[in-house]
Amino acid sequence: MERVTSVVKAENRSDILAAVVQLFHGLNIEVEALYMVRWRGSETLRIHMAVEANREGCRRIEANLQEVLSVKSVKTERAAKNVLGEACTKS
């Protein structure tokens, strides 16, 4: 098991955070950290989350996040040291 960081870009919808949390609950994966930001005037959310997962878990997380309604992209990194302490940059 290792720390996995996922960054999700999604449409700014009221149900997207609930859908992501429900997905992790359904996969029985405990979320260590979760941070969501929306830039003023932007229609895109960035959701940063950290979990403990093995290689198969990483694959399941990324595949399932791609299927969540309104998700535009998913970037997953393994063994990231600092998840929420990093400054978010607008993209």
N, CA, C and O atoms as a printed pandas DataFrame, in Angstrom:
     atom_number atom_name residue_name chain_id  residue_number  x_coord  y_coord  z_coord
0              1         N          MET        A               1    0.843   -1.178    0.000
1              2        CA          MET        A               1    0.000    0.000    0.000
2              3         C          MET        A               1    0.891    1.246    0.000
3              4         O          MET        A               1    1.941    1.281    0.642
4              5         N          GLU        A               2    0.448    2.251   -0.728
5              6        CA          GLU        A               2    1.184    3.502   -0.787
6              7         C          GLU        A               2    0.205    4.651   -0.894
7              8         O          GLU        A               2   -0.969    4.460   -1.212
8              9         N          ARG        A               3    0.697    5.841   -0.626
9             10        CA          ARG        A               3   -0.153    7.023   -0.712
10            11         C          ARG        A               3   -0.349    7.389   -2.175
11            12         O          ARG        A               3    0.611    7.465   -2.942
12            13         N          VAL        A               4   -1.591    7.613   -2.549
13            14        CA          VAL        A               4   -1.958    7.952   -3.912
14            15         C          VAL        A               4   -2.687    9.291   -3.882
15            16         O          VAL        A               4   -3.600    9.492   -3.081
16            17         N          THR        A               5   -2.279   10.199   -4.756
17            18        CA          THR        A               5   -2.925   11.500   -4.870
18            19         C          THR        A               5   -3.638   11.573   -6.211
19            20         O          THR        A               5   -3.046   11.286   -7.251
20            21         N          SER        A               6   -4.899   11.953   -6.187
21            22        CA          SER        A               6   -5.656   12.150   -7.421
22            23         C          SER        A               6   -6.091   13.603   -7.502
23            24         O          SER        A               6   -6.520   14.193   -6.511
24            25         N          VAL        A               7   -5.974   14.167   -8.687
25            26        CA          VAL        A               7   -6.471   15.517   -8.950
26            27         C          VAL        A               7   -7.532   15.388  -10.027
27            28         O          VAL        A               7   -7.258   14.933  -11.138
28            29         N          VAL        A               8   -8.743   15.792   -9.686
29            30        CA          VAL        A               8   -9.880   15.666  -10.590
30            31         C          VAL        A               8  -10.304   17.060  -11.021
31            32         O          VAL        A               8  -10.482   17.949  -10.188
32            33         N          LYS        A               9  -10.463   17.245  -12.313
33            34        CA          LYS        A               9  -11.052   18.484  -12.831
34            35         C          LYS        A               9  -12.458   18.125  -13.274
35            36         O          LYS        A               9  -12.662   17.161  -14.013
36            37         N          ALA        A              10  -13.429   18.912  -12.815
37            38        CA          ALA        A              10  -14.822   18.589  -13.095
38            39         C          ALA        A              10  -15.630   19.862  -13.280
39            40         O          ALA        A              10  -15.210   20.950  -12.886
40            41         N          GLU        A              11  -16.796   19.703  -13.887
41            42        CA          GLU        A              11  -17.718   20.827  -14.023
42            43         C          GLU        A              11  -18.170   21.267  -12.638
43            44         O          GLU        A              11  -18.312   20.437  -11.739
44            45         N          ASN        A              12  -18.394   22.554  -12.459
45            46        CA          ASN        A              12  -18.872   23.089  -11.188
46            47         C          ASN        A              12  -20.352   22.772  -11.045
47            48         O          ASN        A              12  -21.213   23.550  -11.457
48            49         N          ARG        A              13  -20.629   21.629  -10.460
49            50        CA          ARG        A              13  -22.017   21.202  -10.212
50            51         C          ARG        A              13  -22.172   20.916   -8.737
51            52         O          ARG        A              13  -21.220   20.515   -8.067
52            53         N          SER        A              14  -23.357   21.119   -8.241
53            54        CA          SER        A              14  -23.595   20.943   -6.808
54            55         C          SER        A              14  -23.459   19.496   -6.351
55            56         O          SER        A              14  -23.239   19.253   -5.165
56            57         N          ASP        A              15  -23.582   18.533   -7.254
57            58        CA          ASP        A              15  -23.555   17.125   -6.850
58            59         C          ASP        A              15  -22.212   16.435   -7.062
59            60         O          ASP        A              15  -22.085   15.258   -6.725
60            61         N          ILE        A              16  -21.213   17.110   -7.603
61            62        CA          ILE        A              16  -19.965   16.439   -7.967
62            63         C          ILE        A              16  -19.192   15.958   -6.742
63            64         O          ILE        A              16  -18.674   14.842   -6.753
64            65         N          LEU        A              17  -19.101   16.764   -5.692
65            66        CA          LEU        A              17  -18.371   16.348   -4.504
66            67         C          LEU        A              17  -19.038   15.131   -3.860
67            68         O          LEU        A              17  -18.362   14.186   -3.455
68            69         N          ALA        A              18  -20.352   15.163   -3.771
69            70        CA          ALA        A              18  -21.085   14.020   -3.210
70            71         C          ALA        A              18  -20.857   12.762   -4.046
71            72         O          ALA        A              18  -20.718   11.669   -3.496
72            73         N          ALA        A              19  -20.818   12.909   -5.359
73            74        CA          ALA        A              19  -20.593   11.753   -6.232
74            75         C          ALA        A              19  -19.199   11.159   -6.033
75            76         O          ALA        A              19  -19.037    9.939   -6.035
76            77         N          VAL        A              20  -18.200   12.014   -5.863
77            78        CA          VAL        A              20  -16.826   11.538   -5.651
78            79         C          VAL        A              20  -16.721   10.827   -4.300
79            80         O          VAL        A              20  -16.132    9.749   -4.214
80            81         N          VAL        A              21  -17.284   11.420   -3.250
81            82        CA          VAL        A              21  -17.250   10.805   -1.926
82            83         C          VAL        A              21  -17.996    9.473   -1.936
83            84         O          VAL        A              21  -17.524    8.494   -1.360
84            85         N          GLN        A              22  -19.147    9.433   -2.582
85            86        CA          GLN        A              22  -19.926    8.200   -2.678
86            87         C          GLN        A              22  -19.156    7.120   -3.436
87            88         O          GLN        A              22  -19.236    5.942   -3.088
88            89         N          LEU        A              23  -18.419    7.510   -4.457
89            90        CA          LEU        A              23  -17.610    6.563   -5.214
90            91         C          LEU        A              23  -16.566    5.908   -4.324
91            92         O          LEU        A              23  -16.420    4.686   -4.341
92            93         N          PHE        A              24  -15.832    6.709   -3.541
93            94        CA          PHE        A              24  -14.829    6.149   -2.640
94            95         C          PHE        A              24  -15.469    5.267   -1.575
95            96         O          PHE        A              24  -14.903    4.242   -1.195
96            97         N          HIS        A              25  -16.632    5.654   -1.099
97            98        CA          HIS        A              25  -17.358    4.833   -0.135
98            99         C          HIS        A              25  -17.721    3.481   -0.763
99           100         O          HIS        A              25  -17.544    2.435   -0.139
100          101         N          GLY        A              26  -18.223    3.511   -1.988
101          102        CA          GLY        A              26  -18.593    2.284   -2.687
102          103         C          GLY        A              26  -17.409    1.376   -2.978
103          104         O          GLY        A              26  -17.555    0.154   -3.000
104          105         N          LEU        A              27  -16.232    1.966   -3.201
105          106        CA          LEU        A              27  -15.015    1.189   -3.437
106          107         C          LEU        A              27  -14.363    0.741   -2.127
107          108         O          LEU        A              27  -13.371    0.012   -2.139
108          109         N          ASN        A              28  -14.926    1.181   -0.997
109          110        CA          ASN        A              28  -14.409    0.859    0.333
110          111         C          ASN        A              28  -12.957    1.330    0.492
111          112         O          ASN        A              28  -12.107    0.604    1.007
112          113         N          ILE        A              29  -12.697    2.561    0.037
113          114        CA          ILE        A              29  -11.367    3.168    0.140
114          115         C          ILE        A              29  -11.483    4.378    1.052
115          116         O          ILE        A              29  -12.301    5.269    0.825
116          117         N          GLU        A              30  -10.645    4.397    2.097
117          118        CA          GLU        A              30  -10.661    5.497    3.049
118          119         C          GLU        A              30   -9.895    6.691    2.498
119          120         O          GLU        A              30   -8.749    6.550    2.071
120          121         N          VAL        A              31  -10.513    7.852    2.505
121          122        CA          VAL        A              31   -9.891    9.089    2.017
122          123         C          VAL        A              31   -9.120    9.718    3.175
123          124         O          VAL        A              31   -9.693    9.992    4.229
124          125         N          GLU        A              32   -7.819    9.945    2.979
125          126        CA          GLU        A              32   -6.974   10.571    3.999
126          127         C          GLU        A              32   -7.106   12.084    3.988
127          128         O          GLU        A              32   -7.117   12.717    5.044
128          129         N          ALA        A              33   -7.207   12.666    2.799
129          130        CA          ALA        A              33   -7.276   14.114    2.671
130          131         C          ALA        A              33   -8.126   14.458    1.449
131          132         O          ALA        A              33   -8.115   13.740    0.448
132          133         N          LEU        A              34   -8.857   15.560    1.545
133          134        CA          LEU        A              34   -9.710   15.998    0.447
134          135         C          LEU        A              34   -9.737   17.518    0.442
135          136         O          LEU        A              34   -9.965   18.146    1.477
136          137         N          TYR        A              35   -9.505   18.106   -0.720
137          138        CA          TYR        A              35   -9.495   19.553   -0.861
138          139         C          TYR        A              35  -10.145   19.905   -2.187
139          140         O          TYR        A              35   -9.817   19.313   -3.215
140          141         N          MET        A              36  -11.050   20.850   -2.175
141          142        CA          MET        A              36  -11.739   21.251   -3.397
142          143         C          MET        A              36  -11.612   22.769   -3.550
143          144         O          MET        A              36  -11.741   23.517   -2.581
144          145         N          VAL        A              37  -11.355   23.207   -4.790
145          146        CA          VAL        A              37  -11.240   24.640   -5.043
146          147         C          VAL        A              37  -11.938   24.978   -6.365
147          148         O          VAL        A              37  -11.885   24.215   -7.329
148          149         N          ARG        A              38  -12.578   26.121   -6.381
149          150        CA          ARG        A              38  -13.154   26.653   -7.619
150          151         C          ARG        A              38  -12.694   28.092   -7.726
151          152         O          ARG        A              38  -12.917   28.901   -6.824
152          153         N          TRP        A              39  -12.051   28.400   -8.836
153          154        CA          TRP        A              39  -11.590   29.766   -9.058
154          155         C          TRP        A              39  -12.767   30.652   -9.379
155          156         O          TRP        A              39  -13.687   30.240  -10.085
156          157         N          ARG        A              40  -12.745   31.857   -8.872
157          158        CA          ARG        A              40  -13.838   32.807   -9.080
158          159         C          ARG        A              40  -14.121   32.972  -10.567
159          160         O          ARG        A              40  -13.212   33.236  -11.354
160          161         N          GLY        A              41  -15.375   32.816  -10.945
161          162        CA          GLY        A              41  -15.781   32.980  -12.330
162          163         C          GLY        A              41  -15.557   31.753  -13.197
163          164         O          GLY        A              41  -15.944   31.742  -14.366
164          165         N          SER        A              42  -14.939   30.723  -12.642
165          166        CA          SER        A              42  -14.651   29.511  -13.412
166          167         C          SER        A              42  -15.788   28.510  -13.288
167          168         O          SER        A              42  -16.470   28.453  -12.265
168          169         N          GLU        A              43  -15.979   27.745  -14.305
169          170        CA          GLU        A              43  -16.985   26.687  -14.289
170          171         C          GLU        A              43  -16.351   25.330  -13.994
171          172         O          GLU        A              43  -16.999   24.293  -14.135
172          173         N          THR        A              44  -15.070   25.341  -13.581
173          174        CA          THR        A              44  -14.350   24.103  -13.326
174          175         C          THR        A              44  -13.919   24.027  -11.868
175          176         O          THR        A              44  -13.434   25.008  -11.304
176          177         N          LEU        A              45  -14.096   22.865  -11.264
177          178        CA          LEU        A              45  -13.627   22.565   -9.918
178          179         C          LEU        A              45  -12.360   21.731  -10.007
179          180         O          LEU        A              45  -12.185   20.963  -10.953
180          181         N          ARG        A              46  -11.477   21.876   -9.029
181          182        CA          ARG        A              46  -10.336   20.964   -8.886
182          183         C          ARG        A              46  -10.476   20.307   -7.533
183          184         O          ARG        A              46  -10.558   20.984   -6.508
184          185         N          ILE        A              47  -10.502   18.996   -7.531
185          186        CA          ILE        A              47  -10.622   18.234   -6.304
186          187         C          ILE        A              47   -9.339   17.438   -6.123
187          188         O          ILE        A              47   -8.994   16.612   -6.968
188          189         N          HIS        A              48   -8.629   17.684   -5.023
189          190        CA          HIS        A              48   -7.396   16.970   -4.692
190          191         C          HIS        A              48   -7.740   15.994   -3.576
191          192         O          HIS        A              48   -8.362   16.381   -2.587
192          193         N          MET        A              49   -7.343   14.732   -3.721
193          194        CA          MET        A              49   -7.601   13.772   -2.658
194          195         C          MET        A              49   -6.437   12.814   -2.509
195          196         O          MET        A              49   -5.748   12.493   -3.478
196          197         N          ALA        A              50   -6.228   12.362   -1.281
197          198        CA          ALA        A              50   -5.154   11.417   -0.996
198          199         C          ALA        A              50   -5.746   10.190   -0.321
199          200         O          ALA        A              50   -6.579   10.304    0.578
200          201         N          VAL        A              51   -5.310    9.018   -0.761
201          202        CA          VAL        A              51   -5.773    7.747   -0.203
202          203         C          VAL        A              51   -4.584    6.789   -0.108
203          204         O          VAL        A              51   -3.540    7.022   -0.718
204          205         N          GLU        A              52   -4.749    5.724    0.650
205          206        CA          GLU        A              52   -3.783    4.629    0.678
206          207         C          GLU        A              52   -4.329    3.553   -0.235
207          208         O          GLU        A              52   -5.458    3.099   -0.045
208          209         N          ALA        A              53   -3.551    3.132   -1.228
209          210        CA          ALA        A              53   -4.024    2.117   -2.175
210          211         C          ALA        A              53   -2.844    1.359   -2.768
211          212         O          ALA        A              53   -1.719    1.859   -2.802
212          213         N          ASN        A              54   -3.120    0.146   -3.233
213          214        CA          ASN        A              54   -2.115   -0.634   -3.956
214          215         C          ASN        A              54   -2.271   -0.338   -5.448
215          216         O          ASN        A              54   -3.090    0.496   -5.832
216          217         N          ARG        A              55   -1.490   -1.017   -6.288
217          218        CA          ARG        A              55   -1.514   -0.762   -7.730
218          219         C          ARG        A              55   -2.907   -1.013   -8.324
219          220         O          ARG        A              55   -3.384   -0.232   -9.148
220          221         N          GLU        A              56   -3.550   -2.099   -7.903
221          222        CA          GLU        A              56   -4.900   -2.411   -8.395
222          223         C          GLU        A              56   -5.894   -1.343   -7.931
223          224         O          GLU        A              56   -6.781   -0.942   -8.685
224          225         N          GLY        A              57   -5.738   -0.887   -6.691
225          226        CA          GLY        A              57   -6.606    0.168   -6.175
226          227         C          GLY        A              57   -6.463    1.448   -6.973
227          228         O          GLY        A              57   -7.454    2.126   -7.241
228          229         N          CYS        A              58   -5.233    1.788   -7.356
229          230        CA          CYS        A              58   -4.985    2.984   -8.187
230          231         C          CYS        A              58   -5.735    2.883   -9.507
231          232         O          CYS        A              58   -6.363    3.842   -9.957
232          233         N          ARG        A              59   -5.659    1.719  -10.114
233          234        CA          ARG        A              59   -6.334    1.504  -11.397
234          235         C          ARG        A              59   -7.844    1.636  -11.239
235          236         O          ARG        A              59   -8.504    2.268  -12.064
236          237         N          ARG        A              60   -8.393    1.036  -10.174
237          238        CA          ARG        A              60   -9.841    1.116   -9.921
238          239         C          ARG        A              60  -10.290    2.546   -9.665
239          240         O          ARG        A              60  -11.327    2.979  -10.167
240          241         N          ILE        A              61   -9.505    3.276   -8.881
241          242        CA          ILE        A              61   -9.855    4.668   -8.569
242          243         C          ILE        A              61   -9.922    5.494   -9.840
243          244         O          ILE        A              61  -10.920    6.170  -10.094
244          245         N          GLU        A              62   -8.864    5.444  -10.640
245          246        CA          GLU        A              62   -8.816    6.250  -11.852
246          247         C          GLU        A              62   -9.930    5.871  -12.819
247          248         O          GLU        A              62  -10.583    6.751  -13.380
248          249         N          ALA        A              63  -10.157    4.579  -13.022
249          250        CA          ALA        A              63  -11.207    4.121  -13.945
250          251         C          ALA        A              63  -12.583    4.579  -13.472
251          252         O          ALA        A              63  -13.398    5.024  -14.280
252          253         N          ASN        A              64  -12.845    4.475  -12.190
253          254        CA          ASN        A              64  -14.161    4.853  -11.676
254          255         C          ASN        A              64  -14.356    6.357  -11.641
255          256         O          ASN        A              64  -15.467    6.834  -11.872
256          257         N          LEU        A              65  -13.300    7.123  -11.358
257          258        CA          LEU        A              65  -13.432    8.575  -11.368
258          259         C          LEU        A              65  -13.754    9.080  -12.774
259          260         O          LEU        A              65  -14.496   10.051  -12.927
260          261         N          GLN        A              66  -13.205    8.434  -13.798
261          262        CA          GLN        A              66  -13.485    8.827  -15.183
262          263         C          GLN        A              66  -14.974    8.695  -15.502
263          264         O          GLN        A              66  -15.489    9.395  -16.375
264          265         N          GLU        A              67  -15.665    7.799  -14.796
265          266        CA          GLU        A              67  -17.079    7.549  -15.071
266          267         C          GLU        A              67  -18.025    8.469  -14.305
267          268         O          GLU        A              67  -19.217    8.524  -14.610
268          269         N          VAL        A              68  -17.502    9.193  -13.312
269          270        CA          VAL        A              68  -18.356   10.088  -12.530
270          271         C          VAL        A              68  -18.851   11.216  -13.426
271          272         O          VAL        A              68  -18.083   11.799  -14.192
272          273         N          LEU        A              69  -20.110   11.509  -13.323
273          274        CA          LEU        A              69  -20.738   12.554  -14.120
274          275         C          LEU        A              69  -19.991   13.878  -13.969
275          276         O          LEU        A              69  -19.663   14.276  -12.852
276          277         N          SER        A              70  -19.725   14.545  -15.050
277          278        CA          SER        A              70  -19.134   15.879  -15.101
278          279         C          SER        A              70  -17.625   15.936  -14.893
279          280         O          SER        A              70  -17.059   17.028  -14.865
280          281         N          VAL        A              71  -16.956   14.793  -14.746
281          282        CA          VAL        A              71  -15.507   14.801  -14.582
282          283         C          VAL        A              71  -14.853   15.010  -15.939
283          284         O          VAL        A              71  -15.142   14.288  -16.894
284          285         N          LYS        A              72  -13.959   16.012  -16.023
285          286        CA          LYS        A              72  -13.263   16.318  -17.275
286          287         C          LYS        A              72  -11.939   15.576  -17.385
287          288         O          LYS        A              72  -11.583   15.104  -18.465
288          289         N          SER        A              73  -11.200   15.467  -16.273
289          290        CA          SER        A              73   -9.926   14.757  -16.301
290          291         C          SER        A              73   -9.567   14.260  -14.909
291          292         O          SER        A              73  -10.038   14.781  -13.898
292          293         N          VAL        A              74   -8.715   13.233  -14.886
293          294        CA          VAL        A              74   -8.203   12.672  -13.635
294          295         C          VAL        A              74   -6.707   12.469  -13.798
295          296         O          VAL        A              74   -6.259   11.888  -14.787
296          297         N          LYS        A              75   -5.937   12.945  -12.836
297          298        CA          LYS        A              75   -4.493   12.728  -12.834
298          299         C          LYS        A              75   -4.160   12.059  -11.503
299          300         O          LYS        A              75   -4.469   12.592  -10.437
300          301         N          THR        A              76   -3.531   10.893  -11.575
301          302        CA          THR        A              76   -3.195   10.149  -10.369
302          303         C          THR        A              76   -1.689   10.020  -10.253
303          304         O          THR        A              76   -1.006    9.679  -11.219
304          305         N          GLU        A              77   -1.173   10.297   -9.050
305          306        CA          GLU        A              77    0.254   10.178   -8.775
306          307         C          GLU        A              77    0.433    9.305   -7.549
307          308         O          GLU        A              77   -0.279    9.461   -6.557
308          309         N          ARG        A              78    1.387    8.384   -7.616
309          310        CA          ARG        A              78    1.671    7.535   -6.471
310          311         C          ARG        A              78    2.836    8.112   -5.693
311          312         O          ARG        A              78    3.733    8.738   -6.258
312          313         N          ALA        A              79    2.810    7.890   -4.379
313          314        CA          ALA        A              79    3.885    8.275   -3.466
314          315         C          ALA        A              79    4.118    9.779   -3.418
315          316         O          ALA        A              79    5.258   10.228   -3.295
316          317         N          ALA        A              80    3.053   10.555   -3.514
317          318        CA          ALA        A              80    3.192   12.010   -3.370
318          319         C          ALA        A              80    3.393   12.334   -1.894
319          320         O          ALA        A              80    2.690   11.789   -1.042
320          321         N          LYS        A              81    4.337   13.210   -1.581
321          322        CA          LYS        A              81    4.655   13.519   -0.195
322          323         C          LYS        A              81    3.698   14.546    0.399
323          324         O          LYS        A              81    3.262   14.391    1.540
324          325         N          ASN        A              82    3.370   15.572   -0.339
325          326        CA          ASN        A              82    2.568   16.661    0.182
326          327         C          ASN        A              82    1.355   16.867   -0.693
327          328         O          ASN        A              82    1.487   17.183   -1.875
328          329         N          VAL        A              83    0.192   16.696   -0.135
329          330        CA          VAL        A              83   -1.030   16.764   -0.934
330          331         C          VAL        A              83   -1.712   18.112   -0.779
331          332         O          VAL        A              83   -1.881   18.844   -1.755
332          333         N          LEU        A              84   -2.099   18.437    0.423
333          334        CA          LEU        A              84   -2.894   19.627    0.621
334          335         C          LEU        A              84   -2.060   20.865    0.933
335          336         O          LEU        A              84   -2.576   21.981    0.862
336          337         N          GLY        A              85   -0.810   20.700    1.270
337          338        CA          GLY        A              85    0.037   21.831    1.590
338          339         C          GLY        A              85    0.554   22.579    0.379
339          340         O          GLY        A              85    1.065   23.692    0.507
340          341         N          GLU        A              86    0.427   21.979   -0.804
341          342        CA          GLU        A              86    0.920   22.612   -2.012
342          343         C          GLU        A              86   -0.057   23.677   -2.485
343          344         O          GLU        A              86   -1.270   23.529   -2.338
344          345         N          ALA        A              87    0.468   24.726   -3.040
345          346        CA          ALA        A              87   -0.393   25.784   -3.584
346          347         C          ALA        A              87   -1.055   25.273   -4.857
347          348         O          ALA        A              87   -0.414   24.622   -5.683
348          349         N          CYS        A              88   -2.313   25.568   -5.005
349          350        CA          CYS        A              88   -3.040   25.191   -6.218
350          351         C          CYS        A              88   -2.810   26.266   -7.272
351          352         O          CYS        A              88   -2.883   27.458   -6.973
352          353         N          THR        A              89   -2.541   25.864   -8.462
353          354        CA          THR        A              89   -2.344   26.821   -9.537
354          355         C          THR        A              89   -3.504   26.719  -10.498
355          356         O          THR        A              89   -4.005   25.626  -10.761
356          357         N          LYS        A              90   -3.925   27.824  -11.012
357          358        CA          LYS        A              90   -5.057   27.862  -11.939
358          359         C          LYS        A              90   -4.618   27.278  -13.279
359          360         O          LYS        A              90   -3.576   27.640  -13.825
360          361         N          SER        A              91   -5.447   26.360  -13.796
361          362        CA          SER        A              91   -5.158   25.802  -15.129
362          363         C          SER        A              91   -6.435   25.567  -15.881
363          364         O          SER        A              91   -6.403   25.102  -17.020
